[in-house]
Amino acid sequence: MKTLTEERYKIILQAVREKGIVKLNELVEITNTSESTIRRDLTYLESKNALKRVHGGASSIKRKFIEPSSKY
């Protein structure tokens, strides 16, 4: 069953929140839609500052950078 646009947005945003970075193929599988549909969704969500598009997928805008410890 194909998902509606608003449902896809919620699924995409949840996946990005949970994983930080999500691949395009993962989003295609979990939403049961085409790559072109996901790309359009990512473009829209990025325009709303909900996520950041990256090569091959999307990432969270609010990613936390953890500095590696220098304990040796």
mmCIF file of the N, C-alpha and C atoms, coordinates in Angstrom:
data_MODEL
# 
_entry.id   MODEL 
# 
loop_
_atom_site.group_PDB 
_atom_site.id 
_atom_site.type_symbol 
_atom_site.label_atom_id 
_atom_site.label_alt_id 
_atom_site.label_comp_id 
_atom_site.label_asym_id 
_atom_site.label_entity_id 
_atom_site.label_seq_id 
_atom_site.pdbx_PDB_ins_code 
_atom_site.Cartn_x 
_atom_site.Cartn_y 
_atom_site.Cartn_z 
_atom_site.occupancy 
_atom_site.B_iso_or_equiv 
_atom_site.pdbx_formal_charge 
_atom_site.auth_seq_id 
_atom_site.auth_comp_id 
_atom_site.auth_asym_id 
_atom_site.auth_atom_id 
_atom_site.pdbx_PDB_model_num 
ATOM 1   N N  . MET A 1 1  ? 0.843  -1.190 0.000  1.00 0.00 ? 1  MET A N  1 
ATOM 2   C CA . MET A 1 1  ? 0.000  0.000  0.000  1.00 0.00 ? 1  MET A CA 1 
ATOM 3   C C  . MET A 1 1  ? 0.884  1.247  0.000  1.00 0.00 ? 1  MET A C  1 
ATOM 4   N N  . LYS A 1 2  ? 0.588  2.175  -0.856 1.00 0.00 ? 2  LYS A N  1 
ATOM 5   C CA . LYS A 1 2  ? 1.348  3.410  -0.931 1.00 0.00 ? 2  LYS A CA 1 
ATOM 6   C C  . LYS A 1 2  ? 0.902  4.364  0.173  1.00 0.00 ? 2  LYS A C  1 
ATOM 7   N N  . THR A 1 3  ? 1.844  5.185  0.613  1.00 0.00 ? 3  THR A N  1 
ATOM 8   C CA . THR A 1 3  ? 1.530  6.114  1.690  1.00 0.00 ? 3  THR A CA 1 
ATOM 9   C C  . THR A 1 3  ? 1.192  7.488  1.138  1.00 0.00 ? 3  THR A C  1 
ATOM 10  N N  . LEU A 1 4  ? 0.374  8.212  1.869  1.00 0.00 ? 4  LEU A N  1 
ATOM 11  C CA . LEU A 1 4  ? 0.029  9.571  1.491  1.00 0.00 ? 4  LEU A CA 1 
ATOM 12  C C  . LEU A 1 4  ? 1.187  10.507 1.806  1.00 0.00 ? 4  LEU A C  1 
ATOM 13  N N  . THR A 1 5  ? 1.191  11.653 1.178  1.00 0.00 ? 5  THR A N  1 
ATOM 14  C CA . THR A 1 5  ? 2.295  12.598 1.311  1.00 0.00 ? 5  THR A CA 1 
ATOM 15  C C  . THR A 1 5  ? 2.593  12.951 2.768  1.00 0.00 ? 5  THR A C  1 
ATOM 16  N N  . GLU A 1 6  ? 1.597  13.359 3.521  1.00 0.00 ? 6  GLU A N  1 
ATOM 17  C CA . GLU A 1 6  ? 1.821  13.752 4.917  1.00 0.00 ? 6  GLU A CA 1 
ATOM 18  C C  . GLU A 1 6  ? 2.340  12.577 5.748  1.00 0.00 ? 6  GLU A C  1 
ATOM 19  N N  . GLU A 1 7  ? 1.849  11.389 5.467  1.00 0.00 ? 7  GLU A N  1 
ATOM 20  C CA . GLU A 1 7  ? 2.327  10.203 6.180  1.00 0.00 ? 7  GLU A CA 1 
ATOM 21  C C  . GLU A 1 7  ? 3.792  9.936  5.849  1.00 0.00 ? 7  GLU A C  1 
ATOM 22  N N  . ARG A 1 8  ? 4.159  10.108 4.568  1.00 0.00 ? 8  ARG A N  1 
ATOM 23  C CA . ARG A 1 8  ? 5.562  9.928  4.168  1.00 0.00 ? 8  ARG A CA 1 
ATOM 24  C C  . ARG A 1 8  ? 6.457  10.913 4.889  1.00 0.00 ? 8  ARG A C  1 
ATOM 25  N N  . TYR A 1 9  ? 6.010  12.170 4.959  1.00 0.00 ? 9  TYR A N  1 
ATOM 26  C CA . TYR A 1 9  ? 6.808  13.181 5.661  1.00 0.00 ? 9  TYR A CA 1 
ATOM 27  C C  . TYR A 1 9  ? 7.075  12.749 7.105  1.00 0.00 ? 9  TYR A C  1 
ATOM 28  N N  . LYS A 1 10 ? 6.045  12.277 7.766  1.00 0.00 ? 10 LYS A N  1 
ATOM 29  C CA . LYS A 1 10 ? 6.196  11.843 9.161  1.00 0.00 ? 10 LYS A CA 1 
ATOM 30  C C  . LYS A 1 10 ? 7.163  10.666 9.269  1.00 0.00 ? 10 LYS A C  1 
ATOM 31  N N  . ILE A 1 11 ? 7.036  9.711  8.360  1.00 0.00 ? 11 ILE A N  1 
ATOM 32  C CA . ILE A 1 11 ? 7.908  8.534  8.365  1.00 0.00 ? 11 ILE A CA 1 
ATOM 33  C C  . ILE A 1 11 ? 9.356  8.943  8.111  1.00 0.00 ? 11 ILE A C  1 
ATOM 34  N N  . ILE A 1 12 ? 9.561  9.814  7.138  1.00 0.00 ? 12 ILE A N  1 
ATOM 35  C CA . ILE A 1 12 ? 10.911 10.278 6.806  1.00 0.00 ? 12 ILE A CA 1 
ATOM 36  C C  . ILE A 1 12 ? 11.526 11.007 7.992  1.00 0.00 ? 12 ILE A C  1 
ATOM 37  N N  . LEU A 1 13 ? 10.782 11.938 8.571  1.00 0.00 ? 13 LEU A N  1 
ATOM 38  C CA . LEU A 1 13 ? 11.310 12.718 9.691  1.00 0.00 ? 13 LEU A CA 1 
ATOM 39  C C  . LEU A 1 13 ? 11.597 11.852 10.907 1.00 0.00 ? 13 LEU A C  1 
ATOM 40  N N  . GLN A 1 14 ? 10.751 10.868 11.157 1.00 0.00 ? 14 GLN A N  1 
ATOM 41  C CA . GLN A 1 14 ? 10.988 9.952  12.277 1.00 0.00 ? 14 GLN A CA 1 
ATOM 42  C C  . GLN A 1 14 ? 12.275 9.158  12.049 1.00 0.00 ? 14 GLN A C  1 
ATOM 43  N N  . ALA A 1 15 ? 12.467 8.661  10.835 1.00 0.00 ? 15 ALA A N  1 
ATOM 44  C CA . ALA A 1 15 ? 13.676 7.894  10.518 1.00 0.00 ? 15 ALA A CA 1 
ATOM 45  C C  . ALA A 1 15 ? 14.926 8.756  10.680 1.00 0.00 ? 15 ALA A C  1 
ATOM 46  N N  . VAL A 1 16 ? 14.856 9.998  10.234 1.00 0.00 ? 16 VAL A N  1 
ATOM 47  C CA . VAL A 1 16 ? 16.003 10.907 10.355 1.00 0.00 ? 16 VAL A CA 1 
ATOM 48  C C  . VAL A 1 16 ? 16.289 11.203 11.830 1.00 0.00 ? 16 VAL A C  1 
ATOM 49  N N  . ARG A 1 17 ? 15.242 11.423 12.612 1.00 0.00 ? 17 ARG A N  1 
ATOM 50  C CA . ARG A 1 17 ? 15.425 11.678 14.051 1.00 0.00 ? 17 ARG A CA 1 
ATOM 51  C C  . ARG A 1 17 ? 16.067 10.482 14.745 1.00 0.00 ? 17 ARG A C  1 
ATOM 52  N N  . GLU A 1 18 ? 15.608 9.297  14.410 1.00 0.00 ? 18 GLU A N  1 
ATOM 53  C CA . GLU A 1 18 ? 16.099 8.090  15.066 1.00 0.00 ? 18 GLU A CA 1 
ATOM 54  C C  . GLU A 1 18 ? 17.524 7.732  14.671 1.00 0.00 ? 18 GLU A C  1 
ATOM 55  N N  . LYS A 1 19 ? 17.858 7.894  13.397 1.00 0.00 ? 19 LYS A N  1 
ATOM 56  C CA . LYS A 1 19 ? 19.148 7.422  12.900 1.00 0.00 ? 19 LYS A CA 1 
ATOM 57  C C  . LYS A 1 19 ? 20.182 8.524  12.686 1.00 0.00 ? 19 LYS A C  1 
ATOM 58  N N  . GLY A 1 20 ? 19.744 9.764  12.527 1.00 0.00 ? 20 GLY A N  1 
ATOM 59  C CA . GLY A 1 20 ? 20.668 10.845 12.231 1.00 0.00 ? 20 GLY A CA 1 
ATOM 60  C C  . GLY A 1 20 ? 20.914 10.990 10.745 1.00 0.00 ? 20 GLY A C  1 
ATOM 61  N N  . ILE A 1 21 ? 21.227 9.888  10.081 1.00 0.00 ? 21 ILE A N  1 
ATOM 62  C CA . ILE A 1 21 ? 21.401 9.862  8.625  1.00 0.00 ? 21 ILE A CA 1 
ATOM 63  C C  . ILE A 1 21 ? 20.636 8.659  8.083  1.00 0.00 ? 21 ILE A C  1 
ATOM 64  N N  . VAL A 1 22 ? 19.875 8.883  7.024  1.00 0.00 ? 22 VAL A N  1 
ATOM 65  C CA . VAL A 1 22 ? 19.086 7.813  6.419  1.00 0.00 ? 22 VAL A CA 1 
ATOM 66  C C  . VAL A 1 22 ? 19.371 7.793  4.920  1.00 0.00 ? 22 VAL A C  1 
ATOM 67  N N  . LYS A 1 23 ? 19.578 6.607  4.397  1.00 0.00 ? 23 LYS A N  1 
ATOM 68  C CA . LYS A 1 23 ? 19.841 6.445  2.965  1.00 0.00 ? 23 LYS A CA 1 
ATOM 69  C C  . LYS A 1 23 ? 18.538 6.493  2.181  1.00 0.00 ? 23 LYS A C  1 
ATOM 70  N N  . LEU A 1 24 ? 18.653 6.964  0.956  1.00 0.00 ? 24 LEU A N  1 
ATOM 71  C CA . LEU A 1 24 ? 17.502 7.061  0.063  1.00 0.00 ? 24 LEU A CA 1 
ATOM 72  C C  . LEU A 1 24 ? 16.814 5.709  -0.094 1.00 0.00 ? 24 LEU A C  1 
ATOM 73  N N  . ASN A 1 25 ? 17.600 4.648  -0.284 1.00 0.00 ? 25 ASN A N  1 
ATOM 74  C CA . ASN A 1 25 ? 17.013 3.310  -0.472 1.00 0.00 ? 25 ASN A CA 1 
ATOM 75  C C  . ASN A 1 25 ? 16.214 2.853  0.736  1.00 0.00 ? 25 ASN A C  1 
ATOM 76  N N  . GLU A 1 26 ? 16.673 3.208  1.940  1.00 0.00 ? 26 GLU A N  1 
ATOM 77  C CA . GLU A 1 26 ? 15.923 2.855  3.151  1.00 0.00 ? 26 GLU A CA 1 
ATOM 78  C C  . GLU A 1 26 ? 14.563 3.540  3.142  1.00 0.00 ? 26 GLU A C  1 
ATOM 79  N N  . LEU A 1 27 ? 14.553 4.819  2.764  1.00 0.00 ? 27 LEU A N  1 
ATOM 80  C CA . LEU A 1 27 ? 13.296 5.570  2.733  1.00 0.00 ? 27 LEU A CA 1 
ATOM 81  C C  . LEU A 1 27 ? 12.349 5.028  1.673  1.00 0.00 ? 27 LEU A C  1 
ATOM 82  N N  . VAL A 1 28 ? 12.890 4.604  0.535  1.00 0.00 ? 28 VAL A N  1 
ATOM 83  C CA . VAL A 1 28 ? 12.066 3.992  -0.513 1.00 0.00 ? 28 VAL A CA 1 
ATOM 84  C C  . VAL A 1 28 ? 11.391 2.738  0.038  1.00 0.00 ? 28 VAL A C  1 
ATOM 85  N N  . GLU A 1 29 ? 12.151 1.918  0.757  1.00 0.00 ? 29 GLU A N  1 
ATOM 86  C CA . GLU A 1 29 ? 11.602 0.675  1.303  1.00 0.00 ? 29 GLU A CA 1 
ATOM 87  C C  . GLU A 1 29 ? 10.544 0.926  2.371  1.00 0.00 ? 29 GLU A C  1 
ATOM 88  N N  . ILE A 1 30 ? 10.844 1.809  3.318  1.00 0.00 ? 30 ILE A N  1 
ATOM 89  C CA . ILE A 1 30 ? 9.903  1.970  4.433  1.00 0.00 ? 30 ILE A CA 1 
ATOM 90  C C  . ILE A 1 30 ? 8.635  2.726  4.035  1.00 0.00 ? 30 ILE A C  1 
ATOM 91  N N  . THR A 1 31 ? 8.704  3.512  2.953  1.00 0.00 ? 31 THR A N  1 
ATOM 92  C CA . THR A 1 31 ? 7.504  4.228  2.504  1.00 0.00 ? 31 THR A CA 1 
ATOM 93  C C  . THR A 1 31 ? 6.810  3.553  1.324  1.00 0.00 ? 31 THR A C  1 
ATOM 94  N N  . ASN A 1 32 ? 7.483  2.571  0.722  1.00 0.00 ? 32 ASN A N  1 
ATOM 95  C CA . ASN A 1 32 ? 6.936  1.864  -0.436 1.00 0.00 ? 32 ASN A CA 1 
ATOM 96  C C  . ASN A 1 32 ? 6.604  2.840  -1.577 1.00 0.00 ? 32 ASN A C  1 
ATOM 97  N N  . THR A 1 33 ? 7.542  3.750  -1.832 1.00 0.00 ? 33 THR A N  1 
ATOM 98  C CA . THR A 1 33 ? 7.371  4.702  -2.928 1.00 0.00 ? 33 THR A CA 1 
ATOM 99  C C  . THR A 1 33 ? 8.630  4.717  -3.788 1.00 0.00 ? 33 THR A C  1 
ATOM 100 N N  . SER A 1 34 ? 8.601  5.489  -4.861 1.00 0.00 ? 34 SER A N  1 
ATOM 101 C CA . SER A 1 34 ? 9.730  5.542  -5.781 1.00 0.00 ? 34 SER A CA 1 
ATOM 102 C C  . SER A 1 34 ? 10.825 6.484  -5.279 1.00 0.00 ? 34 SER A C  1 
ATOM 103 N N  . GLU A 1 35 ? 12.019 6.331  -5.853 1.00 0.00 ? 35 GLU A N  1 
ATOM 104 C CA . GLU A 1 35 ? 13.133 7.216  -5.513 1.00 0.00 ? 35 GLU A CA 1 
ATOM 105 C C  . GLU A 1 35 ? 12.801 8.663  -5.853 1.00 0.00 ? 35 GLU A C  1 
ATOM 106 N N  . SER A 1 36 ? 12.152 8.879  -6.990 1.00 0.00 ? 36 SER A N  1 
ATOM 107 C CA . SER A 1 36 ? 11.829 10.252 -7.386 1.00 0.00 ? 36 SER A CA 1 
ATOM 108 C C  . SER A 1 36 ? 10.858 10.903 -6.401 1.00 0.00 ? 36 SER A C  1 
ATOM 109 N N  . THR A 1 37 ? 9.926  10.127 -5.869 1.00 0.00 ? 37 THR A N  1 
ATOM 110 C CA . THR A 1 37 ? 8.994  10.651 -4.872 1.00 0.00 ? 37 THR A CA 1 
ATOM 111 C C  . THR A 1 37 ? 9.740  11.031 -3.602 1.00 0.00 ? 37 THR A C  1 
ATOM 112 N N  . ILE A 1 38 ? 10.640 10.167 -3.158 1.00 0.00 ? 38 ILE A N  1 
ATOM 113 C CA . ILE A 1 38 ? 11.413 10.457 -1.948 1.00 0.00 ? 38 ILE A CA 1 
ATOM 114 C C  . ILE A 1 38 ? 12.294 11.679 -2.169 1.00 0.00 ? 38 ILE A C  1 
ATOM 115 N N  . ARG A 1 39 ? 12.907 11.782 -3.324 1.00 0.00 ? 39 ARG A N  1 
ATOM 116 C CA . ARG A 1 39 ? 13.742 12.961 -3.618 1.00 0.00 ? 39 ARG A CA 1 
ATOM 117 C C  . ARG A 1 39 ? 12.923 14.249 -3.537 1.00 0.00 ? 39 ARG A C  1 
ATOM 118 N N  . ARG A 1 40 ? 11.722 14.217 -4.101 1.00 0.00 ? 40 ARG A N  1 
ATOM 119 C CA . ARG A 1 40 ? 10.834 15.399 -4.019 1.00 0.00 ? 40 ARG A CA 1 
ATOM 120 C C  . ARG A 1 40 ? 10.477 15.697 -2.568 1.00 0.00 ? 40 ARG A C  1 
ATOM 121 N N  . ASP A 1 41 ? 10.178 14.647 -1.817 1.00 0.00 ? 41 ASP A N  1 
ATOM 122 C CA . ASP A 1 41 ? 9.848  14.833 -0.400 1.00 0.00 ? 41 ASP A CA 1 
ATOM 123 C C  . ASP A 1 41 ? 11.026 15.438 0.358  1.00 0.00 ? 41 ASP A C  1 
ATOM 124 N N  . LEU A 1 42 ? 12.241 14.947 0.099  1.00 0.00 ? 42 LEU A N  1 
ATOM 125 C CA . LEU A 1 42 ? 13.425 15.465 0.781  1.00 0.00 ? 42 LEU A CA 1 
ATOM 126 C C  . LEU A 1 42 ? 13.674 16.922 0.406  1.00 0.00 ? 42 LEU A C  1 
ATOM 127 N N  . THR A 1 43 ? 13.456 17.258 -0.856 1.00 0.00 ? 43 THR A N  1 
ATOM 128 C CA . THR A 1 43 ? 13.618 18.652 -1.288 1.00 0.00 ? 43 THR A CA 1 
ATOM 129 C C  . THR A 1 43 ? 12.638 19.551 -0.548 1.00 0.00 ? 43 THR A C  1 
ATOM 130 N N  . TYR A 1 44 ? 11.389 19.107 -0.454 1.00 0.00 ? 44 TYR A N  1 
ATOM 131 C CA . TYR A 1 44 ? 10.377 19.890 0.257  1.00 0.00 ? 44 TYR A CA 1 
ATOM 132 C C  . TYR A 1 44 ? 10.721 20.026 1.735  1.00 0.00 ? 44 TYR A C  1 
ATOM 133 N N  . LEU A 1 45 ? 11.062 18.915 2.370  1.00 0.00 ? 45 LEU A N  1 
ATOM 134 C CA . LEU A 1 45 ? 11.369 18.948 3.805  1.00 0.00 ? 45 LEU A CA 1 
ATOM 135 C C  . LEU A 1 45 ? 12.612 19.781 4.098  1.00 0.00 ? 45 LEU A C  1 
ATOM 136 N N  . GLU A 1 46 ? 13.575 19.765 3.185  1.00 0.00 ? 46 GLU A N  1 
ATOM 137 C CA . GLU A 1 46 ? 14.756 20.609 3.367  1.00 0.00 ? 46 GLU A CA 1 
ATOM 138 C C  . GLU A 1 46 ? 14.371 22.087 3.244  1.00 0.00 ? 46 GLU A C  1 
ATOM 139 N N  . SER A 1 47 ? 13.461 22.406 2.332  1.00 0.00 ? 47 SER A N  1 
ATOM 140 C CA . SER A 1 47 ? 13.027 23.803 2.169  1.00 0.00 ? 47 SER A CA 1 
ATOM 141 C C  . SER A 1 47 ? 12.317 24.314 3.421  1.00 0.00 ? 47 SER A C  1 
ATOM 142 N N  . LYS A 1 48 ? 11.763 23.416 4.207  1.00 0.00 ? 48 LYS A N  1 
ATOM 143 C CA . LYS A 1 48 ? 11.095 23.761 5.465  1.00 0.00 ? 48 LYS A CA 1 
ATOM 144 C C  . LYS A 1 48 ? 12.046 23.652 6.661  1.00 0.00 ? 48 LYS A C  1 
ATOM 145 N N  . ASN A 1 49 ? 13.338 23.442 6.374  1.00 0.00 ? 49 ASN A N  1 
ATOM 146 C CA . ASN A 1 49 ? 14.375 23.286 7.416  1.00 0.00 ? 49 ASN A CA 1 
ATOM 147 C C  . ASN A 1 49 ? 14.084 22.145 8.389  1.00 0.00 ? 49 ASN A C  1 
ATOM 148 N N  . ALA A 1 50 ? 13.483 21.079 7.862  1.00 0.00 ? 50 ALA A N  1 
ATOM 149 C CA . ALA A 1 50 ? 13.166 19.922 8.693  1.00 0.00 ? 50 ALA A CA 1 
ATOM 150 C C  . ALA A 1 50 ? 14.293 18.890 8.671  1.00 0.00 ? 50 ALA A C  1 
ATOM 151 N N  . LEU A 1 51 ? 15.112 18.941 7.622  1.00 0.00 ? 51 LEU A N  1 
ATOM 152 C CA . LEU A 1 51 ? 16.242 18.017 7.483  1.00 0.00 ? 51 LEU A CA 1 
ATOM 153 C C  . LEU A 1 51 ? 17.236 18.607 6.509  1.00 0.00 ? 51 LEU A C  1 
ATOM 154 N N  . LYS A 1 52 ? 18.352 17.936 6.340  1.00 0.00 ? 52 LYS A N  1 
ATOM 155 C CA . LYS A 1 52 ? 19.395 18.341 5.396  1.00 0.00 ? 52 LYS A CA 1 
ATOM 156 C C  . LYS A 1 52 ? 19.573 17.228 4.386  1.00 0.00 ? 52 LYS A C  1 
ATOM 157 N N  . ARG A 1 53 ? 19.475 17.557 3.105  1.00 0.00 ? 53 ARG A N  1 
ATOM 158 C CA . ARG A 1 53 ? 19.724 16.551 2.066  1.00 0.00 ? 53 ARG A CA 1 
ATOM 159 C C  . ARG A 1 53 ? 21.216 16.330 1.957  1.00 0.00 ? 53 ARG A C  1 
ATOM 160 N N  . VAL A 1 54 ? 21.587 15.084 1.833  1.00 0.00 ? 54 VAL A N  1 
ATOM 161 C CA . VAL A 1 54 ? 22.979 14.712 1.608  1.00 0.00 ? 54 VAL A CA 1 
ATOM 162 C C  . VAL A 1 54 ? 23.007 13.737 0.444  1.00 0.00 ? 54 VAL A C  1 
ATOM 163 N N  . HIS A 1 55 ? 24.195 13.522 -0.122 1.00 0.00 ? 55 HIS A N  1 
ATOM 164 C CA . HIS A 1 55 ? 24.318 12.605 -1.250 1.00 0.00 ? 55 HIS A CA 1 
ATOM 165 C C  . HIS A 1 55 ? 23.811 11.223 -0.849 1.00 0.00 ? 55 HIS A C  1 
ATOM 166 N N  . GLY A 1 56 ? 22.751 10.769 -1.510 1.00 0.00 ? 56 GLY A N  1 
ATOM 167 C CA . GLY A 1 56 ? 22.220 9.439  -1.255 1.00 0.00 ? 56 GLY A CA 1 
ATOM 168 C C  . GLY A 1 56 ? 21.247 9.338  -0.104 1.00 0.00 ? 56 GLY A C  1 
ATOM 169 N N  . GLY A 1 57 ? 20.779 10.476 0.425  1.00 0.00 ? 57 GLY A N  1 
ATOM 170 C CA . GLY A 1 57 ? 19.835 10.395 1.524  1.00 0.00 ? 57 GLY A CA 1 
ATOM 171 C C  . GLY A 1 57 ? 19.596 11.723 2.210  1.00 0.00 ? 57 GLY A C  1 
ATOM 172 N N  . ALA A 1 58 ? 19.427 11.648 3.539  1.00 0.00 ? 58 ALA A N  1 
ATOM 173 C CA . ALA A 1 58 ? 19.127 12.844 4.328  1.00 0.00 ? 58 ALA A CA 1 
ATOM 174 C C  . ALA A 1 58 ? 19.736 12.707 5.715  1.00 0.00 ? 58 ALA A C  1 
ATOM 175 N N  . SER A 1 59 ? 19.997 13.858 6.320  1.00 0.00 ? 59 SER A N  1 
ATOM 176 C CA . SER A 1 59 ? 20.515 13.845 7.688  1.00 0.00 ? 59 SER A CA 1 
ATOM 177 C C  . SER A 1 59 ? 19.755 14.854 8.525  1.00 0.00 ? 59 SER A C  1 
ATOM 178 N N  . SER A 1 60 ? 19.891 14.693 9.803  1.00 0.00 ? 60 SER A N  1 
ATOM 179 C CA . SER A 1 60 ? 19.268 15.605 10.750 1.00 0.00 ? 60 SER A CA 1 
ATOM 180 C C  . SER A 1 60 ? 20.013 16.928 10.723 1.00 0.00 ? 60 SER A C  1 
ATOM 181 N N  . ILE A 1 61 ? 19.291 18.015 10.827 1.00 0.00 ? 61 ILE A N  1 
ATOM 182 C CA . ILE A 1 61 ? 19.918 19.333 10.911 1.00 0.00 ? 61 ILE A CA 1 
ATOM 183 C C  . ILE A 1 61 ? 20.582 19.497 12.271 1.00 0.00 ? 61 ILE A C  1 
ATOM 184 N N  . LYS A 1 62 ? 19.981 18.912 13.286 1.00 0.00 ? 62 LYS A N  1 
ATOM 185 C CA . LYS A 1 62 ? 20.460 19.070 14.653 1.00 0.00 ? 62 LYS A CA 1 
ATOM 186 C C  . LYS A 1 62 ? 21.359 17.931 15.081 1.00 0.00 ? 62 LYS A C  1 
ATOM 187 N N  . ARG A 1 63 ? 22.236 17.517 14.194 1.00 0.00 ? 63 ARG A N  1 
ATOM 188 C CA . ARG A 1 63 ? 23.154 16.432 14.535 1.00 0.00 ? 63 ARG A CA 1 
ATOM 189 C C  . ARG A 1 63 ? 24.142 16.924 15.567 1.00 0.00 ? 63 ARG A C  1 
ATOM 190 N N  . LYS A 1 64 ? 24.393 16.089 16.522 1.00 0.00 ? 64 LYS A N  1 
ATOM 191 C CA . LYS A 1 64 ? 25.337 16.438 17.576 1.00 0.00 ? 64 LYS A CA 1 
ATOM 192 C C  . LYS A 1 64 ? 26.714 15.947 17.182 1.00 0.00 ? 64 LYS A C  1 
ATOM 193 N N  . PHE A 1 65 ? 27.669 16.865 17.194 1.00 0.00 ? 65 PHE A N  1 
ATOM 194 C CA . PHE A 1 65 ? 29.044 16.480 16.902 1.00 0.00 ? 65 PHE A CA 1 
ATOM 195 C C  . PHE A 1 65 ? 29.734 16.187 18.224 1.00 0.00 ? 65 PHE A C  1 
ATOM 196 N N  . ILE A 1 66 ? 30.225 14.972 18.340 1.00 0.00 ? 66 ILE A N  1 
ATOM 197 C CA . ILE A 1 66 ? 30.936 14.584 19.561 1.00 0.00 ? 66 ILE A CA 1 
ATOM 198 C C  . ILE A 1 66 ? 32.422 14.555 19.236 1.00 0.00 ? 66 ILE A C  1 
ATOM 199 N N  . GLU A 1 67 ? 33.146 15.403 19.928 1.00 0.00 ? 67 GLU A N  1 
ATOM 200 C CA . GLU A 1 67 ? 34.585 15.470 19.698 1.00 0.00 ? 67 GLU A CA 1 
ATOM 201 C C  . GLU A 1 67 ? 35.240 14.206 20.236 1.00 0.00 ? 67 GLU A C  1 
ATOM 202 N N  . PRO A 1 68 ? 36.094 13.587 19.439 1.00 0.00 ? 68 PRO A N  1 
ATOM 203 C CA . PRO A 1 68 ? 36.778 12.392 19.924 1.00 0.00 ? 68 PRO A CA 1 
ATOM 204 C C  . PRO A 1 68 ? 37.662 12.736 21.127 1.00 0.00 ? 68 PRO A C  1 
ATOM 205 N N  . SER A 1 69 ? 37.652 11.855 22.082 1.00 0.00 ? 69 SER A N  1 
ATOM 206 C CA . SER A 1 69 ? 38.477 12.116 23.265 1.00 0.00 ? 69 SER A CA 1 
ATOM 207 C C  . SER A 1 69 ? 39.931 11.835 22.934 1.00 0.00 ? 69 SER A C  1 
ATOM 208 N N  . SER A 1 70 ? 40.803 12.562 23.576 1.00 0.00 ? 70 SER A N  1 
ATOM 209 C CA . SER A 1 70 ? 42.237 12.380 23.322 1.00 0.00 ? 70 SER A CA 1 
ATOM 210 C C  . SER A 1 70 ? 42.903 11.724 24.513 1.00 0.00 ? 70 SER A C  1 
ATOM 211 N N  . LYS A 1 71 ? 42.228 10.752 25.103 1.00 0.00 ? 71 LYS A N  1 
ATOM 212 C CA . LYS A 1 71 ? 42.795 10.041 26.251 1.00 0.00 ? 71 LYS A CA 1 
ATOM 213 C C  . LYS A 1 71 ? 43.659 8.884  25.758 1.00 0.00 ? 71 LYS A C  1 
ATOM 214 N N  . TYR A 1 72 ? 44.937 8.975  25.998 1.00 0.00 ? 72 TYR A N  1 
ATOM 215 C CA . TYR A 1 72 ? 45.859 7.908  25.597 1.00 0.00 ? 72 TYR A CA 1 
ATOM 216 C C  . TYR A 1 72 ? 46.732 7.526  26.755 1.00 0.00 ? 72 TYR A C  1 
# 
